[in-house]
Amino acid sequence: MFRNLIIGLILLSGTLGFAQKEIYELREYELKFGKPAQVLHDYLEKALIPALNRKGITNIGAFEEIGDAMPKKIYLLIAYENIEGYQEVIEYLKEDEVFKKASSSYSKTPQESFPVERYVTSLFTAFDGLPKLVKPSEGSMVFELRTYEAYNEDAYQRKVKMFNESEFTIFDEVGLHSVFFGEKIAGPQMPCLTYLLAFRDMAERDANWSKFGPHPEWQRIVKLPEYANTVSNIYRVFLRPISYSQL
C-alpha cells in the first residue's frame, strides 16, 4: 500500500512537471575464470559506493547473477539526478583523495591477479512514467533485469509509449514491483529499453507474472495495431543483491 502511494506521487509529480527524470548507469563487470573477486568487492563496497554516497548519490544497487552462469558478472546500478550529475561524478573521482586511498589496492593489483576481464557501462534516461528509481521493499531478494530490443527506432518508441500509457498500471496492479525503467542512450543493443523488478522470492515472481497475461488491459492493448512488432528480442537475467547493495 505504502509503495503504491510512493509510485503514485512520483507519477503525479511527473505529470505536473515537478519531477526531473533520472539518468541511470548500469555497469556489468565480467569476471575472469578462476580469479578471486574480493579485490573488486572491496573496491565497490569500501571505495566507490562510499564516494558516491558522499556526493549525495544513494540507493546504489550491487548484484550478482542467480545460478551458475559463465562468465560470472557483477552488476552495479547508479542513479544520477541528471546527466550533469554523471559528469560531475567522473571529475570528482579523479580528485577525491579519500576515494583514491580507499581504492589503492584495486588500482595497484597486478594484471595477472586482476579479477575483471572487462566492464561495460550503459546509460539510460528514466521513463516519463517512472522518472525516479523506486527503492524496493525490505526483504526483496530476487531481482529481474529485462532488456527489450526493437528492430528500429519507431518500434522502440512505440514500446516505450506502451509502457508509459498502459503497462505501468498493469505492473502495479499485478505486483510486478518496478525499481527502474530506462531508455538506453549509450551502450550495446540499441535501440532498447531496460527495466528492473524486485520480488521477495521466485515464488512471488512467478505468481505475479502469471497475472499479467490475462489482465484485461493487457489483453486490450496487445491487440492494438500501433503496438504490433515493437519487440524483436528479450533478454532476461535473475539477480540477487550482494551484501553491500543499498537496494
C-alpha positions in Angstrom: 0.0 0.0 0.0 2.7 2.5 1.0 4.8 1.5 -2.0 1.8 2.1 -4.3 1.4 5.5 -2.8 5.0 6.4 -3.4 4.7 5.4 -7.1 1.5 7.4 -7.4 3.2 10.5 -6.0 6.1 10.0 -8.4 3.8 9.6 -11.4 1.7 12.7 -10.3 4.8 14.9 -9.9 6.0 13.8 -13.3 2.6 14.8 -14.8 2.8 18.2 -13.1 6.3 18.8 -14.3 7.9 18.7 -10.9 9.9 15.5 -11.4 13.1 15.5 -13.3 13.9 12.3 -15.0 17.0 10.5 -13.6 19.9 9.1 -15.5 20.9 5.5 -14.8 24.3 3.9 -15.2 24.3 0.1 -15.3 27.8 -1.5 -15.1 28.4 -5.2 -15.9 31.7 -6.4 -14.5 32.8 -9.6 -16.3 35.0 -11.7 -14.0 37.9 -13.8 -15.1 37.5 -17.5 -14.7 39.2 -18.8 -11.6 40.3 -15.4 -10.2 39.1 -14.4 -6.7 36.9 -11.4 -7.0 37.5 -10.0 -3.5 39.5 -7.0 -4.7 36.6 -5.9 -6.8 34.1 -6.4 -4.0 36.4 -4.4 -1.7 36.6 -1.6 -4.3 32.9 -1.3 -4.7 32.0 -1.7 -1.0 34.8 0.4 0.6 35.8 2.9 -2.1 33.4 3.6 -5.0 30.0 3.3 -3.2 31.1 5.4 -0.2 32.5 8.0 -2.6 29.2 8.2 -4.5 27.3 8.4 -1.2 29.5 11.4 -0.2 28.3 13.1 -3.4 24.7 12.5 -2.4 24.1 9.5 -4.6 22.2 6.9 -2.6 20.3 3.6 -3.3 23.1 2.1 -5.3 22.4 -1.5 -6.3 25.0 -4.2 -6.4 24.0 -7.6 -7.7 25.3 -11.0 -8.8 23.5 -13.4 -11.1 21.4 -16.2 -9.6 22.7 -19.6 -10.8 26.0 -20.7 -12.4 26.2 -18.6 -15.5 29.6 -18.2 -17.1 31.3 -15.9 -17.2 30.3 -14.6 -13.8 29.2 -11.0 -13.6 28.8 -8.3 -11.0 26.2 -5.6 -11.7 26.2 -2.1 -10.4 23.2 0.3 -10.7 23.7 4.0 -10.1 21.0 6.7 -10.3 22.1 10.3 -11.1 19.9 13.3 -10.8 20.7 14.3 -14.4 23.5 13.9 -17.0 25.4 16.8 -15.4 25.5 14.8 -12.2 27.0 11.9 -14.0 29.8 14.1 -15.4 30.4 15.7 -12.1 31.0 12.3 -10.5 33.6 11.4 -13.2 35.5 14.6 -12.4 35.0 14.2 -8.6 36.5 10.7 -8.5 39.6 12.0 -10.2 40.3 14.4 -7.4 38.8 12.8 -4.2 41.8 11.8 -2.1 39.7 9.6 0.2 38.5 7.6 -2.8 42.0 7.3 -4.1 43.3 5.9 -0.9 40.4 3.5 -0.4 40.8 2.2 -4.0 44.6 1.8 -3.9 44.5 -2.0 -3.6 42.2 -2.2 -6.6 44.3 0.2 -8.6 47.6 -1.5 -7.8 46.5 -5.1 -8.3 48.8 -6.5 -10.9 47.4 -7.6 -14.3 47.9 -11.3 -13.7 45.8 -11.1 -10.4 43.2 -8.6 -11.5 39.7 -10.3 -11.4 37.9 -8.2 -14.0 38.1 -9.2 -17.7 36.2 -6.1 -18.8 33.2 -4.0 -17.7 30.5 -2.5 -19.9 28.7 0.7 -19.0 25.2 1.5 -20.3 23.5 4.8 -19.8 19.7 5.3 -19.6 17.2 8.1 -19.2 14.3 7.3 -17.0 10.8 6.8 -18.5 8.3 9.6 -18.3 6.0 7.2 -16.4 8.6 6.4 -13.8 11.0 9.3 -13.6 12.9 8.2 -10.4 14.2 5.0 -9.1 11.9 3.2 -6.6 13.7 1.5 -3.7 12.2 -2.0 -3.3 10.6 -3.3 -0.2 12.9 -4.6 2.5 13.5 -8.3 2.1 13.4 -8.3 -1.7 15.9 -11.0 -2.7 15.1 -11.7 -6.4 15.6 -9.0 -9.0 14.6 -9.5 -12.6 16.6 -7.5 -15.2 15.0 -7.3 -18.6 16.1 -5.7 -21.8 13.8 -5.3 -24.8 15.4 -4.8 -28.2 13.4 -3.3 -31.1 14.2 -3.7 -34.8 14.2 0.1 -35.4 13.7 3.4 -33.6 10.0 3.7 -34.5 9.2 0.2 -33.0 11.2 1.1 -29.9 9.4 4.4 -29.3 6.0 2.6 -29.7 7.0 0.1 -27.0 8.1 3.0 -24.7 4.7 4.6 -25.3 3.0 1.3 -24.5 4.7 1.2 -21.1 4.1 4.9 -20.3 0.4 4.8 -21.2 -0.7 1.4 -20.0 1.8 -1.2 -18.8 2.9 0.7 -15.7 -0.6 0.5 -14.3 -0.8 -3.2 -15.1 2.6 -3.9 -13.4 1.5 -2.2 -10.3 -1.9 -3.9 -10.1 -0.4 -7.5 -10.5 2.6 -6.9 -8.2 5.5 -6.5 -10.7 7.4 -4.2 -8.4 9.3 -1.7 -10.6 12.7 -0.4 -9.5 13.7 1.5 -12.6 12.8 1.8 -16.3 15.4 3.2 -18.6 15.6 4.2 -22.3 19.1 3.4 -23.4 21.0 6.4 -24.6 24.5 4.8 -24.8 25.7 1.3 -24.8 25.2 -2.0 -26.7 22.0 -3.4 -28.2 20.4 -0.1 -29.2 17.6 0.7 -29.7 16.5 -1.0 -26.5 15.0 -0.4 -23.1 15.9 -2.0 -19.8 14.0 -2.4 -16.6 14.4 -4.0 -13.1 11.8 -5.6 -11.0 12.0 -6.7 -7.4 10.4 -9.7 -5.5 10.7 -11.4 -2.2 11.5 -14.7 -3.9 11.0 -16.6 -7.1 7.6 -17.9 -6.0 6.2 -14.4 -5.7 7.8 -13.5 -9.1 6.2 -16.5 -10.8 2.8 -15.9 -9.2 2.6 -12.2 -10.0 3.8 -12.7 -13.6 1.1 -15.3 -14.1 -1.5 -12.5 -13.5 0.0 -10.2 -16.2 -1.1 -12.1 -19.4 -4.8 -12.5 -18.5 -5.1 -8.8 -17.3 -7.9 -7.1 -19.2 -5.9 -4.1 -20.0 -3.0 -6.2 -21.4 -5.5 -8.2 -23.5 -6.8 -4.9 -24.9 -3.5 -3.2 -25.8 -1.7 -6.2 -27.1 -4.2 -6.4 -29.9 -3.8 -2.7 -31.0 -2.1 -2.3 -34.4 0.1 0.6 -33.1 1.9 -1.8 -30.7 2.5 -4.6 -33.2 6.1 -5.7 -33.8 7.5 -3.5 -31.1 9.9 -6.1 -29.5 12.4 -8.2 -31.6 14.3 -9.8 -28.7 14.0 -10.1 -24.9 17.0 -10.7 -22.6 16.4 -11.7 -19.0 18.7 -12.3 -16.1 17.8 -13.0 -12.4 19.9 -11.2 -9.8 20.3 -11.2 -6.1 21.7 -8.3 -4.0 25.2 -8.5 -2.7 25.7 -7.8 1.0 26.7 -4.2 0.4 23.9 -3.4 -2.0 21.8 -0.4 -1.0 18.7 -1.8 -2.8 
